[in-house]
Amino acid sequence: MIPSCETLLAGLRFYARRHRLPARYDEPAIAAALGEAQSLEREEPAALFFACSLRSRAFCGTAGQLVPIIARAHARAIGVELGVEDLEMEILRARVLLGAVDFAEIRERFLRS
């Protein structure tokens, strides 16, 4: 199940403290991303990755670091291990932002991992 906004934000803030990152986030945009991920596929890390990638600005400059972490943490929480490297996730995130890849393609890539 996709995490609640409060749970995700608490995790992001914890990570930010540990790694001395900015902990300012666009909470409404993150909530919208979680809602979209849930509407795409309830359990899939690909849905969370795609929806958060679309709203990269919500992470105030840390999306490149945080979006893969969010996807991996969600995958582990549901008992899945992602075989997609961080560099590939960054490329995929950029492609999502450019509109060069859709959810179906992200989902297919994550399923192959």
MARBA-908467 format. One line per field, with one value per residue: y, z, x of N, C-alpha, C in turn; residue in one letter. Coordinates in nm, 2 decimals, m for minus. Each point is the difference from the previous one (the first is absolute). Example, Ala and Ser with C-alpha at 12.3 -4.5 7.8 and 13.67 -1.06 7.14 Angstrom:
REM MARBA-908467
n.py: c(m0.57; 0.11)
n.pz: c(0.78; m0.07)
n.px: c(1.32; m0.04)
ca.py: c(0.12; 0.11)
ca.pz: c(0.00; 0.00)
ca.px: c(m0.09; 0.09)
c.py: c(0.12; 0.11)
c.pz: c(0.00; 0.08)
c.px: c(0.09; m0.08)
code: c(A; S)
This chain:
REM MARBA-908467
n.py: c(m0.12; 0.10; 0.06; 0.04; 0.11; m0.02; m0.13; 0.03; 0.10; m0.08; m0.09; 0.09; 0.05; m0.13; m0.04; 0.11; m0.02; m0.12; 0.05; 0.08; m0.04; 0.09; 0.04; 0.09; m0.03; m0.02; 0.01; 0.10; 0.03; m0.03; 0.06; 0.09; m0.01; 0.00; 0.10; 0.06; m0.02; 0.04; 0.10; 0.00; m0.03; m0.06; m0.11; 0.06; m0.04; m0.05; m0.02; m0.04; m0.07; m0.04; m0.02; m0.05; m0.07; m0.01; m0.01; m0.01; 0.10; m0.09; m0.06; 0.12; m0.06; m0.09; 0.02; 0.05; 0.04; 0.07; 0.03; m0.03; 0.07; 0.08; m0.01; 0.01; 0.10; 0.05; m0.03; 0.04; 0.11; m0.03; m0.01; 0.11; m0.05; 0.13; m0.04; 0.12; 0.03; 0.07; m0.03; m0.13; m0.01; 0.06; m0.08; m0.10; 0.06; 0.02; m0.12; m0.03; 0.08; m0.06; m0.09; m0.05; m0.02; m0.10; 0.00; m0.04; 0.09; 0.09; m0.03; 0.00; 0.11; 0.04; m0.05; 0.05; 0.08)
n.pz: c(0.00; m0.08; 0.04; 0.12; m0.03; 0.11; m0.03; m0.13; 0.04; 0.10; m0.10; m0.08; 0.11; 0.04; m0.12; m0.02; 0.12; m0.03; m0.11; 0.10; m0.03; m0.09; 0.09; m0.10; 0.00; m0.12; 0.12; m0.05; m0.05; 0.11; 0.06; m0.10; 0.02; 0.13; m0.02; m0.08; 0.08; 0.09; m0.08; m0.02; 0.11; 0.08; m0.05; m0.12; 0.02; m0.12; 0.06; 0.11; m0.07; m0.08; 0.09; 0.07; m0.10; m0.03; 0.13; m0.08; m0.05; 0.03; m0.05; m0.05; m0.11; 0.06; m0.10; m0.05; 0.12; 0.02; m0.13; m0.03; 0.10; m0.04; m0.13; 0.03; 0.08; m0.10; m0.09; 0.08; 0.02; m0.13; 0.04; m0.07; m0.07; m0.01; m0.12; 0.03; m0.07; 0.09; m0.08; m0.02; 0.14; 0.00; m0.09; 0.06; 0.11; m0.06; m0.04; 0.12; 0.05; m0.09; 0.06; 0.01; 0.11; m0.01; 0.07; m0.11; m0.05; 0.10; m0.01; m0.13; 0.01; 0.09; m0.08; m0.09; 0.10)
n.px: c(0.08; m0.04; 0.11; m0.04; m0.06; m0.06; m0.02; m0.03; m0.07; m0.05; m0.01; m0.06; m0.07; m0.03; m0.02; m0.08; m0.05; m0.01; m0.04; m0.05; m0.12; m0.04; m0.08; 0.00; m0.13; m0.05; m0.05; m0.07; 0.11; 0.07; m0.10; 0.01; 0.14; m0.02; m0.09; 0.09; 0.10; m0.08; m0.03; 0.13; 0.06; m0.08; 0.05; 0.00; 0.13; m0.03; m0.11; 0.06; 0.09; m0.09; m0.09; 0.10; 0.04; m0.13; 0.01; 0.11; m0.07; m0.09; 0.12; m0.02; 0.03; m0.07; m0.08; 0.11; 0.01; m0.11; m0.03; 0.12; 0.03; m0.09; 0.03; 0.13; m0.02; m0.08; 0.09; 0.10; m0.08; m0.01; 0.13; 0.03; 0.09; 0.03; 0.01; m0.05; 0.11; 0.06; 0.10; m0.04; m0.02; 0.12; 0.04; m0.06; 0.04; 0.12; m0.01; m0.04; 0.10; 0.07; m0.08; 0.12; m0.06; m0.08; m0.11; m0.06; 0.08; m0.03; m0.13; 0.01; 0.07; m0.09; m0.10; 0.08; 0.00)
ca.py: c(0.12; 0.13; 0.06; 0.12; 0.12; 0.03; m0.10; 0.03; 0.13; m0.03; m0.07; 0.09; 0.09; m0.08; m0.02; 0.13; 0.03; m0.09; 0.03; 0.14; 0.05; 0.09; m0.08; 0.07; m0.07; 0.05; m0.11; m0.02; m0.07; m0.13; m0.07; m0.03; m0.11; m0.13; m0.03; m0.05; m0.13; m0.10; m0.02; m0.08; m0.14; 0.01; m0.06; 0.00; 0.11; 0.07; 0.10; 0.10; 0.06; 0.08; 0.12; 0.09; 0.06; 0.10; 0.11; 0.01; 0.13; m0.01; m0.04; 0.12; m0.02; m0.12; m0.11; m0.10; m0.09; m0.05; m0.08; m0.14; m0.05; m0.02; m0.12; m0.12; m0.02; m0.06; m0.13; m0.09; m0.01; m0.09; m0.12; 0.00; 0.07; 0.06; m0.02; 0.12; 0.07; 0.14; 0.08; m0.02; 0.07; 0.14; 0.01; m0.02; 0.11; 0.11; m0.03; 0.02; 0.15; 0.04; m0.06; m0.10; m0.14; 0.00; m0.10; m0.14; m0.03; m0.01; m0.13; m0.11; 0.00; m0.04; m0.14; m0.08; 0.00)
ca.pz: c(0.00; 0.00; 0.14; 0.02; m0.01; 0.13; 0.01; m0.09; 0.04; 0.12; m0.04; m0.07; 0.09; 0.07; m0.10; m0.01; 0.12; 0.00; m0.11; m0.01; m0.12; 0.03; 0.04; m0.04; m0.11; m0.04; 0.05; m0.09; m0.12; 0.04; 0.03; m0.13; m0.06; 0.07; m0.05; m0.14; 0.01; 0.05; m0.11; m0.11; 0.05; 0.14; 0.06; m0.08; 0.01; m0.12; 0.01; 0.09; m0.07; m0.11; 0.06; 0.07; m0.10; m0.06; 0.09; 0.06; 0.07; 0.14; 0.09; 0.02; m0.04; 0.05; m0.07; m0.06; 0.11; 0.08; m0.07; 0.00; 0.14; 0.03; m0.07; 0.06; 0.13; m0.02; m0.05; 0.12; 0.09; m0.05; m0.02; m0.13; m0.02; m0.13; m0.07; m0.09; 0.06; 0.03; m0.12; m0.09; 0.05; m0.02; m0.14; m0.01; 0.07; m0.10; m0.12; 0.05; 0.00; m0.14; m0.06; m0.09; 0.04; 0.08; 0.11; m0.05; m0.03; 0.13; 0.07; m0.07; 0.04; 0.14; 0.01; m0.05; 0.10)
ca.px: c(m0.08; 0.07; 0.01; m0.07; 0.09; 0.07; 0.11; 0.11; 0.07; 0.08; 0.12; 0.09; 0.06; 0.11; 0.11; 0.07; 0.08; 0.12; 0.09; 0.01; m0.07; m0.11; m0.12; m0.12; m0.06; m0.13; m0.09; m0.12; 0.05; 0.03; m0.12; m0.06; 0.07; m0.04; m0.13; 0.01; 0.06; m0.11; m0.09; 0.06; 0.01; 0.01; 0.12; 0.11; 0.10; 0.00; m0.10; 0.05; 0.11; m0.05; m0.07; 0.09; 0.08; m0.07; 0.00; 0.13; 0.02; m0.05; 0.10; 0.08; 0.14; 0.05; m0.08; 0.09; 0.05; m0.11; m0.10; 0.05; m0.01; m0.15; m0.04; 0.06; m0.06; m0.13; 0.02; 0.03; m0.11; m0.09; 0.07; 0.06; 0.13; 0.01; 0.13; 0.02; 0.11; m0.03; 0.03; m0.11; m0.12; 0.01; m0.03; m0.14; m0.06; 0.01; m0.09; m0.14; m0.02; 0.00; m0.11; 0.06; m0.03; m0.12; 0.00; 0.01; 0.14; 0.06; m0.05; 0.07; 0.14; 0.01; m0.03; 0.11; 0.11)
c.py: c(0.12; 0.06; 0.12; 0.12; 0.03; m0.10; 0.03; 0.13; m0.03; m0.07; 0.09; 0.09; m0.07; m0.01; 0.14; 0.03; m0.09; 0.04; 0.15; 0.06; 0.10; m0.09; 0.08; m0.07; 0.07; m0.11; m0.02; m0.08; m0.14; m0.08; m0.03; m0.11; m0.13; m0.04; m0.06; m0.14; m0.11; m0.02; m0.08; m0.15; 0.01; m0.04; 0.02; 0.12; 0.08; 0.12; 0.12; 0.08; 0.09; 0.13; 0.10; 0.06; 0.11; 0.13; 0.02; 0.13; 0.00; m0.03; 0.10; m0.02; m0.13; m0.12; m0.11; m0.10; m0.07; m0.09; m0.15; m0.06; m0.03; m0.13; m0.13; m0.04; m0.06; m0.14; m0.10; m0.02; m0.10; m0.14; m0.02; 0.06; 0.05; m0.02; 0.11; 0.08; 0.15; 0.09; m0.01; 0.07; 0.15; 0.03; m0.01; 0.11; 0.12; m0.02; 0.02; 0.15; 0.06; m0.05; m0.10; m0.14; 0.01; m0.11; m0.14; m0.04; m0.01; m0.13; m0.12; m0.01; m0.05; m0.15; m0.09; m0.01; m0.12)
c.pz: c(0.00; 0.14; 0.00; m0.01; 0.13; 0.02; m0.09; 0.04; 0.12; m0.04; m0.08; 0.09; 0.08; m0.09; m0.01; 0.12; 0.00; m0.11; m0.03; m0.13; 0.04; 0.02; m0.03; m0.12; m0.03; 0.04; m0.08; m0.13; 0.03; 0.03; m0.14; m0.07; 0.06; m0.05; m0.14; 0.00; 0.04; m0.11; m0.11; 0.04; 0.15; 0.06; m0.07; 0.03; m0.12; 0.00; 0.09; m0.06; m0.11; 0.06; 0.07; m0.11; m0.07; 0.08; 0.07; 0.08; 0.14; 0.10; 0.02; m0.03; 0.04; m0.07; m0.06; 0.10; 0.06; m0.07; m0.01; 0.14; 0.03; m0.07; 0.06; 0.14; m0.01; m0.05; 0.12; 0.09; m0.05; m0.05; m0.14; 0.00; m0.14; m0.06; m0.09; 0.08; 0.02; m0.12; m0.10; 0.05; m0.02; m0.15; m0.02; 0.05; m0.10; m0.12; 0.04; m0.01; m0.14; m0.08; m0.11; 0.04; 0.08; 0.11; m0.04; m0.03; 0.13; 0.07; m0.07; 0.05; 0.14; 0.01; m0.05; 0.10; 0.09)
c.px: c(0.09; 0.00; m0.09; 0.10; 0.07; 0.11; 0.11; 0.08; 0.08; 0.13; 0.10; 0.07; 0.11; 0.12; 0.08; 0.08; 0.13; 0.10; 0.02; m0.04; m0.11; m0.13; m0.12; m0.06; m0.13; m0.10; m0.12; 0.04; 0.03; m0.13; m0.07; 0.07; m0.04; m0.14; 0.00; 0.06; m0.10; m0.10; 0.06; 0.01; 0.03; 0.14; 0.13; 0.10; 0.01; m0.10; 0.04; 0.12; m0.05; m0.07; 0.09; 0.09; m0.07; 0.00; 0.13; 0.03; m0.05; 0.10; 0.11; 0.15; 0.06; m0.06; 0.10; 0.05; m0.12; m0.10; 0.05; m0.01; m0.14; m0.04; 0.06; m0.06; m0.14; 0.01; 0.03; m0.12; m0.10; 0.06; 0.06; 0.14; 0.01; 0.14; 0.04; 0.11; m0.04; 0.02; m0.12; m0.13; 0.01; m0.03; m0.15; m0.08; 0.00; m0.09; m0.14; m0.03; m0.01; m0.12; 0.04; m0.03; m0.14; 0.00; 0.01; 0.15; 0.08; m0.03; 0.07; 0.14; 0.02; m0.03; 0.11; 0.12; m0.01)
code: c(M; I; P; S; C; E; T; L; L; A; G; L; R; F; Y; A; R; R; H; R; L; P; A; R; Y; D; E; P; A; I; A; A; A; L; G; E; A; Q; S; L; E; R; E; E; P; A; A; L; F; F; A; C; S; L; R; S; R; A; F; C; G; T; A; G; Q; L; V; P; I; I; A; R; A; H; A; R; A; I; G; V; E; L; G; V; E; D; L; E; M; E; I; L; R; A; R; V; L; L; G; A; V; D; F; A; E; I; R; E; R; F; L; R; S)
